[in-house]
Amino acid sequence: MTPPLWQLSAVEQAAGIHQGSFTATALVESVLARVATRNSELNAIVDLMDAEALSAAEKADAAVANGEELGPLHGVPVTIKVNVDVAGRPTTNGMAAFSEVIAPGNSPIVQNLLNAGAIIIGRSNTPEMSMRLTTDNPLYGRTRNPWNLTMSPGGSSGGAGAAAAAGFGAIHHGNDIAGSLRYPATACGVSTLKPGLGRVPAYLPSAKAERGMLAQLMSVQGAICREVRDVRLATEVLIKHDPRDPWHVPMPFSPGRDGELPKVGYCREPHGYPIHAGIVANLDRAAAILEAADYQVEEITTPSIAEPAKAWFQHTNFEMKRTLEPVFKEHGSPIINQIFECYYQLEEMVDAEGYLFGVAERTHMVREWNLLLADYPLLLTPFLMRSAYAVDADETKDGVRDLFTSSIYSYAVNYLGMPAGNVPVDLVEDMPSGIQLIGQKWREDLILDAMQVIEDATGVMTRQLWDREN
């Protein structure tokens, strides 16, 4: 039985349009019909661009008919998170106060997707200022997880994660400063890659000021997809150079390797957290899959992950208190202000001198991890050491503490600036759960290679979700 077009991978969608197996219009119509069926209960897409998407699809079909050169994503539907600029659309970042902020131009990732032929069908939801591990805000409301409507889709790219799992297109933009690509991927049973610093260009034409220094060092743009091959395809498009980002380094996606598979360091140290037995089972299964594929997997001890995780809070809280808190105090909901107070209490905040010397000390931490990754180019680690969490799990101090303590391997990686991928392995307590692979800087390709091996063995998890609908 032929699957509906919305179920195809982005690789298959692009190939089908290039080969004339179906039109971009038929594909966009299929995806929009799926959105119409499920989005009202999920609230993943909050700015639907259906008319614009259908118009773009007609132009894409005309380009095929005229024999024009086609990009790698020609006619492929995508979504963009509401915290980056799409020319002519509001960049709300989940805040009613920004509803009238109309983007004067496209952010680099948007332009790169459009240059590759992608069609934007809508904008995905995010929490207020994209600063929660779940996705809810007074402007658009709460996003639900397609696997269980009472459970969180993750945050802050929860709209993208839910849209990916539900079938609202194959490629969904998101970003990540503490885990905002990886929490939704884990929660929704999909795959993602957090690129390393300097890999994907970033810029917000609508911004009135530059971001804080740590935000510049830690925040990255990426894609959430159902299948690993789509994450690779999207990432190869997203890395195209844009001179508006001074941090971006224009270099090939895959510098190649010497023929030997990279060594994998396996670390499952829970750092005092009572790691769920199902998470350990998934880690062991992933390690066994990689070993069966001829990767050399060794259980190792890494440099301290607790040190960069603690530093993330100590120094990022100092920065956020001066850059984001004024916005929250004036325009934010009581719940987001309450949650920020919880963030401040997780670690003692540094002062200005502590921030100055603390950010300098970050170099020492990165150096230690660079040396480890020179020997073990891939590290297999837990991501979330507990099972899935409820939509309101972060609305108490204890809830915030538990979520961050159980995901110490998430935001510590951001502080270090290393790339990291997440791929689902199996259900834990009937909800998706995945593992994390950390890699060397500039070697996102090696991470994706290993993720593909794991997915080939475990299967594309969203197919289990769709089977439940039948």
Kinemage of the C-alpha trace (Angstrom):
@kinemage 1
@onewidth
@group {chain A} dominant
@subgroup {mainchain}
@vectorlist {calphas} color= white
{ca met a 1} P 0.000 0.000 0.000
{ca thr a 2} L 1.407 3.386 -1.017
{ca pro a 3} L 1.755 5.728 1.976
{ca pro a 4} L 0.275 9.238 1.777
{ca leu a 5} L 2.746 11.867 0.653
{ca trp a 6} L 2.924 13.490 4.089
{ca gln a 7} L 4.448 10.302 5.501
{ca leu a 8} L 7.397 10.314 3.098
{ca ser a 9} L 10.816 11.428 4.251
{ca ala a 10} L 12.184 14.715 2.959
{ca val a 11} L 14.692 12.701 0.925
{ca glu a 12} L 11.825 10.813 -0.726
{ca gln a 13} L 9.749 13.966 -1.177
{ca ala a 14} L 12.568 15.814 -2.919
{ca ala a 15} L 13.357 12.808 -5.114
{ca gly a 16} L 9.710 12.372 -6.069
{ca ile a 17} L 9.384 15.979 -7.186
{ca his a 18} L 12.709 15.913 -9.059
{ca gln a 19} L 11.669 12.700 -10.844
{ca gly a 20} L 8.119 13.866 -11.567
{ca ser a 21} L 6.485 11.121 -9.491
{ca phe a 22} L 4.222 13.739 -7.897
{ca thr a 23} L 3.944 17.512 -7.840
{ca ala a 24} L 4.907 19.970 -5.161
{ca thr a 25} L 1.270 21.047 -5.068
{ca ala a 26} L 0.109 17.514 -4.324
{ca leu a 27} L 2.723 17.203 -1.588
{ca val a 28} L 1.865 20.522 0.052
{ca glu a 29} L -1.847 19.712 -0.139
{ca ser a 30} L -1.210 16.349 1.536
{ca val a 31} L 0.754 17.945 4.377
{ca leu a 32} L -1.798 20.734 4.842
{ca ala a 33} L -4.595 18.165 4.994
{ca arg a 34} L -2.689 16.370 7.741
{ca val a 35} L -2.256 19.672 9.597
{ca ala a 36} L -5.998 20.312 9.304
{ca thr a 37} L -6.692 16.893 10.808
{ca arg a 38} L -4.400 17.059 13.861
{ca asn a 39} L -3.176 20.586 14.587
{ca ser a 40} L -6.284 21.761 16.418
{ca glu a 41} L -5.559 19.339 19.272
{ca leu a 42} L -1.753 19.602 19.147
{ca asn a 43} L -1.306 23.356 18.572
{ca ala a 44} L 2.128 22.759 17.046
{ca ile a 45} L 1.776 25.241 14.164
{ca val a 46} L 0.571 28.645 15.355
{ca asp a 47} L 1.038 30.716 12.185
{ca leu a 48} L -0.267 28.696 9.253
{ca met a 49} L 0.948 29.927 5.864
{ca asp a 50} L -1.279 27.708 3.716
{ca ala a 51} L -2.106 30.225 0.980
{ca glu a 52} L 1.534 31.239 0.635
{ca ala a 53} L 2.616 27.591 0.614
{ca leu a 54} L 0.187 26.631 -2.151
{ca ser a 55} L 1.297 29.614 -4.232
{ca ala a 56} L 4.948 28.605 -3.731
{ca ala a 57} L 4.079 25.035 -4.727
{ca glu a 58} L 2.573 26.217 -8.011
{ca lys a 59} L 5.778 28.109 -8.776
{ca ala a 60} L 7.821 25.050 -7.826
{ca asp a 61} L 5.806 22.917 -10.255
{ca ala a 62} L 6.272 25.481 -13.002
{ca ala a 63} L 10.031 25.360 -12.437
{ca val a 64} L 9.979 21.576 -12.858
{ca ala a 65} L 7.900 21.871 -16.035
{ca asn a 66} L 10.280 24.488 -17.453
{ca gly a 67} L 13.320 22.314 -16.827
{ca glu a 68} L 14.886 24.791 -14.420
{ca glu a 69} L 17.694 23.819 -12.052
{ca leu a 70} L 16.157 22.505 -8.833
{ca gly a 71} L 17.513 22.817 -5.317
{ca pro a 72} L 17.967 19.850 -2.964
{ca leu a 73} L 14.710 20.681 -1.128
{ca his a 74} L 12.693 21.780 -4.140
{ca gly a 75} L 9.001 21.687 -3.168
{ca val a 76} L 9.612 20.152 0.280
{ca pro a 77} L 7.353 21.574 3.052
{ca val a 78} L 9.089 22.892 6.205
{ca thr a 79} L 8.135 24.827 9.322
{ca ile a 80} L 10.012 27.674 11.019
{ca lys a 81} L 9.959 28.424 14.742
{ca val a 82} L 8.360 31.763 15.640
{ca asn a 83} L 11.566 33.078 17.212
{ca val a 84} L 13.485 33.664 13.969
{ca asp a 85} L 12.664 36.060 11.153
{ca val a 86} L 10.556 35.161 8.145
{ca ala a 87} L 10.238 38.292 6.032
{ca gly a 88} L 6.841 39.943 6.429
{ca arg a 89} L 5.710 37.704 9.329
{ca pro a 90} L 5.654 38.516 13.047
{ca thr a 91} L 8.619 37.255 15.080
{ca thr a 92} L 6.733 36.877 18.355
{ca asn a 93} L 9.029 34.500 20.275
{ca gly a 94} L 5.879 33.408 22.102
{ca met a 95} L 5.218 36.909 23.495
{ca ala a 96} L 2.109 39.000 22.844
{ca ala a 97} L 4.252 42.101 23.261
{ca phe a 98} L 6.120 41.164 20.059
{ca ser a 99} L 3.048 40.441 17.933
{ca glu a 100} L 3.653 43.567 15.885
{ca val a 101} L 7.359 42.886 15.314
{ca ile a 102} L 7.280 42.227 11.572
{ca ala a 103} L 10.489 40.755 10.202
{ca pro a 104} L 12.196 43.096 7.707
{ca gly a 105} L 14.081 40.181 6.149
{ca asn a 106} L 14.834 36.480 6.456
{ca ser a 107} L 17.162 34.980 9.022
{ca pro a 108} L 20.020 32.995 7.439
{ca ile a 109} L 18.464 29.589 8.087
{ca val a 110} L 15.208 30.699 6.460
{ca gln a 111} L 17.007 32.079 3.437
{ca asn a 112} L 19.115 28.928 3.107
{ca leu a 113} L 15.999 26.739 3.172
{ca leu a 114} L 14.257 28.927 0.593
{ca asn a 115} L 17.366 28.969 -1.604
{ca ala a 116} L 17.289 25.165 -1.539
{ca gly a 117} L 13.680 25.212 -2.776
{ca ala a 118} L 11.864 24.467 0.500
{ca ile a 119} L 8.301 25.695 1.014
{ca ile a 120} L 7.351 27.182 4.387
{ca ile a 121} L 3.900 25.958 5.411
{ca gly a 122} L 3.809 27.622 8.832
{ca arg a 123} L 5.517 28.708 12.034
{ca ser a 124} L 5.894 26.444 15.060
{ca asn a 125} L 5.148 27.269 18.689
{ca thr a 126} L 7.631 28.134 21.435
{ca pro a 127} L 7.322 29.151 25.110
{ca glu a 128} L 7.754 32.771 26.166
{ca met a 129} L 11.156 33.979 24.932
{ca ser a 130} L 11.931 30.300 24.162
{ca met a 131} L 13.079 29.729 27.742
{ca arg a 132} L 11.185 26.689 29.094
{ca leu a 133} L 11.552 22.914 28.782
{ca thr a 134} L 7.912 22.701 27.767
{ca thr a 135} L 5.957 24.713 25.189
{ca asp a 136} L 3.207 26.992 26.444
{ca asn a 137} L 2.536 30.723 26.357
{ca pro a 138} L -0.399 33.137 26.814
{ca leu a 139} L -0.242 34.250 23.171
{ca tyr a 140} L -0.740 30.904 21.415
{ca gly a 141} L -1.471 28.437 24.208
{ca arg a 142} L -0.045 25.019 24.982
{ca thr a 143} L 1.450 22.562 22.488
{ca arg a 144} L 0.596 18.899 23.112
{ca asn a 145} L 2.638 15.762 22.535
{ca pro a 146} L 1.173 13.544 19.766
{ca trp a 147} L 2.058 10.425 21.779
{ca asn a 148} L 0.084 11.520 24.835
{ca leu a 149} L -1.722 14.834 25.095
{ca thr a 150} L -1.002 15.120 28.828
{ca met a 151} L 2.751 14.883 28.338
{ca ser a 152} L 5.126 17.670 27.345
{ca pro a 153} L 6.383 17.881 23.749
{ca gly a 154} L 9.560 19.367 25.216
{ca gly a 155} L 10.832 22.880 24.817
{ca ser a 156} L 11.591 25.258 23.632
{ca ser a 157} L 11.190 23.862 20.093
{ca gly a 158} L 8.173 21.835 21.233
{ca gly a 159} L 6.054 22.997 18.326
{ca ala a 160} L 8.685 21.697 15.915
{ca gly a 161} L 8.978 18.363 17.741
{ca ala a 162} L 5.227 17.811 17.854
{ca ala a 163} L 4.865 18.837 14.198
{ca ala a 164} L 7.591 16.395 13.164
{ca ala a 165} L 6.016 13.468 15.005
{ca ala a 166} L 2.503 14.284 13.837
{ca gly a 167} L 3.458 14.439 10.163
{ca phe a 168} L 3.215 18.170 9.468
{ca gly a 169} L 6.103 17.961 7.034
{ca ala a 170} L 9.444 16.192 7.248
{ca ile a 171} L 11.767 19.085 8.249
{ca his a 172} L 11.198 21.464 11.151
{ca his a 173} L 13.472 24.303 12.197
{ca gly a 174} L 14.382 24.756 15.842
{ca asn a 175} L 17.161 26.199 17.968
{ca asp a 176} L 19.054 25.172 21.073
{ca ile a 177} L 20.729 27.078 23.908
{ca ala a 178} L 20.273 24.461 26.646
{ca gly a 179} L 18.639 21.563 24.825
{ca ser a 180} L 15.770 23.153 22.909
{ca leu a 181} L 16.257 20.884 19.889
{ca arg a 182} L 17.022 17.762 21.902
{ca tyr a 183} L 14.308 17.894 24.586
{ca pro a 184} L 11.544 17.954 21.929
{ca ala a 185} L 13.254 15.252 19.867
{ca thr a 186} L 13.463 12.961 22.886
{ca ala a 187} L 9.923 13.783 24.022
{ca cys a 188} L 8.358 13.247 20.594
{ca gly a 189} L 10.380 10.271 19.336
{ca val a 190} L 12.144 12.064 16.498
{ca ser a 191} L 15.761 12.893 15.614
{ca thr a 192} L 17.809 16.044 15.703
{ca leu a 193} L 21.316 17.432 15.612
{ca lys a 194} L 22.539 20.344 17.716
{ca pro a 195} L 25.322 21.727 15.527
{ca gly a 196} L 28.513 23.042 17.073
{ca leu a 197} L 29.392 26.707 17.434
{ca gly a 198} L 30.020 28.359 14.065
{ca arg a 199} L 28.411 25.598 11.981
{ca val a 200} L 25.025 27.130 11.047
{ca pro a 201} L 24.769 30.890 10.485
{ca ala a 202} L 22.410 32.850 12.735
{ca tyr a 203} L 21.140 36.417 12.625
{ca leu a 204} L 17.867 38.173 13.481
{ca pro a 205} L 17.214 41.163 11.195
{ca ser a 206} L 14.431 42.341 13.521
{ca ala a 207} L 16.663 42.416 16.623
{ca lys a 208} L 17.309 45.829 18.174
{ca ala a 209} L 20.491 44.683 19.952
{ca glu a 210} L 23.063 41.914 19.781
{ca arg a 211} L 22.693 38.880 22.044
{ca gly a 212} L 24.742 38.412 25.191
{ca met a 213} L 28.171 36.820 24.807
{ca leu a 214} L 27.163 33.428 26.232
{ca ala a 215} L 24.041 33.376 24.067
{ca gln a 216} L 26.302 33.890 21.063
{ca leu a 217} L 28.605 31.069 22.201
{ca met a 218} L 25.868 28.563 23.072
{ca ser a 219} L 22.762 29.118 20.939
{ca val a 220} L 22.600 27.250 17.625
{ca gln a 221} L 20.090 26.638 14.835
{ca gly a 222} L 19.129 23.186 13.576
{ca ala a 223} L 16.428 20.830 12.344
{ca ile a 224} L 14.098 18.287 13.949
{ca cys a 225} L 13.023 15.455 11.660
{ca arg a 226} L 11.419 12.027 11.821
{ca glu a 227} L 14.349 10.372 10.070
{ca val a 228} L 18.095 10.779 10.463
{ca arg a 229} L 18.667 11.068 6.709
{ca asp a 230} L 16.402 14.136 6.722
{ca val a 231} L 18.376 15.718 9.571
{ca arg a 232} L 21.480 15.254 7.420
{ca leu a 233} L 19.846 16.719 4.320
{ca ala a 234} L 18.498 19.705 6.263
{ca thr a 235} L 21.816 20.334 8.001
{ca glu a 236} L 23.715 20.324 4.699
{ca val a 237} L 21.342 23.069 3.543
{ca leu a 238} L 21.434 25.077 6.785
{ca ile a 239} L 25.235 25.360 6.915
{ca lys a 240} L 25.478 27.508 3.771
{ca his a 241} L 27.470 30.647 4.530
{ca asp a 242} L 25.860 33.943 5.462
{ca pro a 243} L 28.249 36.863 6.140
{ca arg a 244} L 25.789 38.404 8.614
{ca asp a 245} L 27.002 35.901 11.219
{ca pro a 246} L 30.609 36.711 12.273
{ca trp a 247} L 30.887 33.350 14.096
{ca his a 248} L 30.049 31.262 11.034
{ca val a 249} L 32.833 29.235 9.427
{ca pro a 250} L 32.175 28.274 5.768
{ca met a 251} L 33.567 24.787 5.430
{ca pro a 252} L 32.400 21.516 3.852
{ca phe a 253} L 29.857 19.462 5.757
{ca ser a 254} L 31.908 16.272 5.631
{ca pro a 255} L 35.712 16.449 5.489
{ca gly a 256} L 35.786 12.647 5.110
{ca arg a 257} L 37.563 10.043 7.215
{ca asp a 258} L 40.461 7.651 6.825
{ca gly a 259} L 38.291 4.559 6.389
{ca glu a 260} L 38.218 3.478 10.016
{ca leu a 261} L 35.103 3.998 12.088
{ca pro a 262} L 35.636 6.455 14.951
{ca lys a 263} L 36.035 5.115 18.475
{ca val a 264} L 32.997 5.623 20.691
{ca gly a 265} L 33.395 6.492 24.351
{ca tyr a 266} L 30.424 5.231 26.366
{ca cys a 267} L 29.558 7.232 29.475
{ca arg a 268} L 26.489 6.499 31.590
{ca glu a 269} L 27.557 8.140 34.856
{ca pro a 270} L 24.298 9.537 36.339
{ca his a 271} L 25.979 12.144 38.574
{ca gly a 272} L 23.790 11.325 41.536
{ca tyr a 273} L 20.519 11.174 39.620
{ca pro a 274} L 18.467 7.940 39.945
{ca ile a 275} L 18.644 7.105 36.242
{ca his a 276} L 15.628 5.149 34.969
{ca ala a 277} L 16.333 1.490 34.191
{ca gly a 278} L 14.699 1.923 30.785
{ca ile a 279} L 17.141 4.706 29.933
{ca val a 280} L 20.087 2.472 30.841
{ca ala a 281} L 18.596 -0.311 28.702
{ca asn a 282} L 18.347 2.072 25.734
{ca leu a 283} L 21.951 3.174 26.205
{ca asp a 284} L 23.171 -0.416 26.371
{ca arg a 285} L 21.117 -1.276 23.300
{ca ala a 286} L 22.579 1.652 21.355
{ca ala a 287} L 26.094 0.612 22.397
{ca ala a 288} L 25.440 -2.959 21.255
{ca ile a 289} L 24.074 -1.750 17.910
{ca leu a 290} L 27.178 0.338 17.286
{ca glu a 291} L 29.464 -2.540 18.273
{ca ala a 292} L 27.596 -4.864 15.893
{ca ala a 293} L 28.280 -2.315 13.144
{ca asp a 294} L 32.038 -2.533 13.899
{ca tyr a 295} L 32.356 0.607 15.985
{ca gln a 296} L 34.810 0.168 18.846
{ca val a 297} L 32.823 1.113 21.949
{ca glu a 298} L 34.626 1.568 25.272
{ca glu a 299} L 33.104 2.571 28.590
{ca ile a 300} L 35.085 5.606 29.736
{ca thr a 301} L 35.240 8.380 32.289
{ca thr a 302} L 34.971 11.874 30.820
{ca pro a 303} L 36.165 15.204 32.151
{ca ser a 304} L 33.610 16.652 34.546
{ca ile a 305} L 30.218 17.214 32.927
{ca ala a 306} L 28.977 18.711 36.193
{ca glu a 307} L 31.474 21.591 35.930
{ca pro a 308} L 30.206 23.050 32.616
{ca ala a 309} L 26.604 22.290 33.649
{ca lys a 310} L 27.050 24.298 36.848
{ca ala a 311} L 28.797 27.059 34.934
{ca trp a 312} L 25.897 27.207 32.476
{ca phe a 313} L 23.564 28.251 35.285
{ca gln a 314} L 25.993 30.463 37.190
{ca his a 315} L 26.961 32.543 34.178
{ca thr a 316} L 23.903 32.285 31.961
{ca asn a 317} L 21.662 33.360 34.843
{ca phe a 318} L 23.833 36.460 35.262
{ca glu a 319} L 23.456 37.240 31.561
{ca met a 320} L 19.744 36.453 31.361
{ca lys a 321} L 18.947 38.542 34.433
{ca arg a 322} L 20.301 41.575 32.618
{ca thr a 323} L 19.053 40.835 29.097
{ca leu a 324} L 15.820 38.844 29.417
{ca glu a 325} L 14.477 39.618 32.883
{ca pro a 326} L 13.507 43.219 32.051
{ca val a 327} L 11.331 41.876 29.213
{ca phe a 328} L 9.755 39.221 31.419
{ca lys a 329} L 9.116 41.649 34.266
{ca glu a 330} L 7.246 44.012 31.957
{ca his a 331} L 5.579 41.632 29.502
{ca gly a 332} L 5.902 38.051 30.772
{ca ser a 333} L 3.257 35.899 32.431
{ca pro a 334} L 3.371 35.154 36.178
{ca ile a 335} L 4.398 31.556 35.401
{ca ile a 336} L 7.456 32.465 33.306
{ca asn a 337} L 8.603 34.910 35.993
{ca gln a 338} L 8.131 32.185 38.589
{ca ile a 339} L 10.133 29.718 36.493
{ca phe a 340} L 12.975 32.205 36.102
{ca glu a 341} L 13.131 32.588 39.853
{ca cys a 342} L 13.537 28.807 39.989
{ca tyr a 343} L 16.393 29.002 37.465
{ca tyr a 344} L 18.163 31.552 39.642
{ca gln a 345} L 17.952 29.253 42.653
{ca leu a 346} L 19.480 26.188 40.974
{ca glu a 347} L 23.024 27.562 41.282
{ca glu a 348} L 24.516 30.622 42.948
{ca met a 349} L 24.692 33.386 40.364
{ca val a 350} L 28.070 35.026 39.720
{ca asp a 351} L 28.685 38.762 39.855
{ca ala a 352} L 30.214 40.809 37.014
{ca glu a 353} L 33.759 39.815 37.945
{ca gly a 354} L 32.724 36.168 38.248
{ca tyr a 355} L 31.121 36.367 34.810
{ca leu a 356} L 34.277 37.868 33.297
{ca phe a 357} L 36.640 35.250 34.665
{ca gly a 358} L 34.095 32.427 34.437
{ca val a 359} L 33.624 32.830 30.695
{ca ala a 360} L 37.414 32.855 30.376
{ca glu a 361} L 37.609 29.602 32.365
{ca arg a 362} L 35.226 28.046 29.836
{ca thr a 363} L 38.237 27.739 27.511
{ca his a 364} L 39.880 25.318 29.947
{ca met a 365} L 36.775 23.118 29.992
{ca val a 366} L 36.536 23.069 26.209
{ca arg a 367} L 40.214 22.174 25.947
{ca glu a 368} L 39.758 19.158 28.240
{ca trp a 369} L 36.848 17.884 26.178
{ca asn a 370} L 38.699 18.538 22.921
{ca leu a 371} L 41.511 16.315 24.157
{ca leu a 372} L 39.083 13.515 25.034
{ca leu a 373} L 37.309 13.822 21.680
{ca ala a 374} L 40.636 13.598 19.884
{ca asp a 375} L 40.836 10.020 21.209
{ca tyr a 376} L 37.126 9.245 21.139
{ca pro a 377} L 35.503 11.256 18.309
{ca leu a 378} L 32.051 10.129 19.470
{ca leu a 379} L 30.646 9.944 22.997
{ca leu a 380} L 27.497 7.960 23.783
{ca thr a 381} L 25.716 9.499 26.792
{ca pro a 382} L 22.289 9.728 28.376
{ca phe a 383} L 20.221 12.751 27.498
{ca leu a 384} L 17.169 12.789 29.780
{ca met a 385} L 17.782 10.303 32.593
{ca arg a 386} L 14.117 10.050 33.517
{ca ser a 387} L 10.980 9.095 31.630
{ca ala a 388} L 8.840 11.647 29.817
{ca tyr a 389} L 7.372 14.505 31.837
{ca ala a 390} L 3.968 16.182 32.074
{ca val a 391} L 3.094 19.423 30.303
{ca asp a 392} L 3.294 21.382 33.567
{ca ala a 393} L 6.311 19.598 35.090
{ca asp a 394} L 8.398 22.789 35.228
{ca glu a 395} L 5.837 24.871 37.094
{ca thr a 396} L 7.301 24.105 40.526
{ca lys a 397} L 10.778 24.555 41.962
{ca asp a 398} L 11.133 20.804 42.524
{ca gly a 399} L 9.982 20.138 38.968
{ca val a 400} L 12.517 22.535 37.466
{ca arg a 401} L 15.306 21.053 39.588
{ca asp a 402} L 14.404 17.483 38.615
{ca leu a 403} L 14.269 18.247 34.897
{ca phe a 404} L 17.633 19.979 34.842
{ca thr a 405} L 19.319 17.485 37.147
{ca ser a 406} L 18.122 14.621 34.959
{ca ser a 407} L 19.426 16.304 31.802
{ca ile a 408} L 22.853 17.437 32.935
{ca tyr a 409} L 24.291 16.046 29.679
{ca ser a 410} L 22.197 18.531 27.717
{ca tyr a 411} L 23.024 22.090 28.683
{ca ala a 412} L 26.614 21.227 29.624
{ca val a 413} L 27.196 20.419 25.940
{ca asn a 414} L 25.897 23.871 24.988
{ca tyr a 415} L 28.329 25.501 27.397
{ca leu a 416} L 31.150 23.587 25.713
{ca gly a 417} L 29.931 24.404 22.187
{ca met a 418} L 30.204 20.793 21.001
{ca pro a 419} L 27.805 19.251 18.457
{ca ala a 420} L 25.413 16.593 19.742
{ca gly a 421} L 22.707 14.461 18.167
{ca asn a 422} L 19.667 12.679 19.578
{ca val a 423} L 18.023 9.611 18.101
{ca pro a 424} L 15.136 7.600 19.598
{ca val a 425} L 15.779 4.009 20.653
{ca asp a 426} L 12.695 2.604 22.387
{ca leu a 427} L 9.696 3.524 24.498
{ca val a 428} L 10.106 4.018 28.242
{ca glu a 429} L 6.825 3.885 30.164
{ca asp a 430} L 5.033 3.959 26.801
{ca met a 431} L 6.677 7.242 25.758
{ca pro a 432} L 9.627 7.853 23.415
{ca ser a 433} L 13.158 7.947 24.761
{ca gly a 434} L 16.470 8.463 23.020
{ca ile a 435} L 20.203 8.664 23.486
{ca gln a 436} L 22.736 11.420 22.867
{ca leu a 437} L 25.902 11.292 20.772
{ca ile a 438} L 28.426 14.083 21.361
{ca gly a 439} L 31.020 14.683 18.662
{ca gln a 440} L 34.140 16.589 17.752
{ca lys a 441} L 33.761 20.143 16.535
{ca trp a 442} L 33.016 20.218 12.787
{ca arg a 443} L 32.207 16.468 12.763
{ca glu a 444} L 28.438 16.534 12.731
{ca asp a 445} L 28.716 14.056 9.876
{ca leu a 446} L 30.203 11.396 12.178
{ca ile a 447} L 27.391 11.914 14.673
{ca leu a 448} L 24.791 11.466 11.934
{ca asp a 449} L 26.548 8.355 10.605
{ca ala a 450} L 26.248 6.699 14.021
{ca met a 451} L 22.678 7.916 14.491
{ca gln a 452} L 21.771 6.350 11.151
{ca val a 453} L 23.219 3.010 12.259
{ca ile a 454} L 21.068 3.108 15.399
{ca glu a 455} L 17.924 4.112 13.503
{ca asp a 456} L 18.499 1.365 10.920
{ca ala a 457} L 18.438 -1.153 13.774
{ca thr a 458} L 15.583 0.292 15.845
{ca gly a 459} L 13.325 1.693 13.119
{ca val a 460} L 11.744 5.098 12.596
{ca met a 461} L 9.799 5.554 15.829
{ca thr a 462} L 6.996 7.727 14.451
{ca arg a 463} L 5.730 4.780 12.422
{ca gln a 464} L 4.689 3.217 15.744
{ca leu a 465} L 2.773 6.401 16.528
{ca trp a 466} L 0.970 6.415 13.200
{ca asp a 467} L 0.138 2.720 13.556
{ca arg a 468} L -1.774 3.594 16.719
{ca glu a 469} L -4.108 5.783 14.681
{ca asn a 470} L -5.195 2.858 12.494
